Amino acid sequence: MENVSNADQLASLKSLRSTINKLENALSQMTQKGANTTLVKKRLKAITIGLAMLENVWHQKPHQYTGEELAEAYNVLTRLLPSVENSYAKSKAGSPQRTLLERRIMALKLAVQAIKKLSV
């Protein structure tokens, strides 16, 4: 965790913020349509917690999450990783989408590590 370069730290934080923004937009659209938002809400909370944990580890920013919330975020993020990795495997080499997915995978893995580190 401490050996992550500044460039990778910035890319990870930016990736998680972008993911949060996309999930907030999806939640808004789904709410307007009356769709079930349970999964999106869980993912949004988990990504938000993951971002807070990375900011805590790298920038010593305090967080207000309980051990139970950290455990739930850990589970959601670890279950989310395979689908993102699957999308990455299907993406075209050199495409902007592949680069975005690379960064998202790195950010998710680092967030999972940070949660695990702070949960112990």
PyMOL commands that set and color helices and strands:
alter all, ss='L'
color gray80, all
select helices_A, chain A and resi 6-33+38-59+67-90+96-119
alter helices_A, ss='H'
color red, helices_A
deselect
rebuild
show_as cartoon
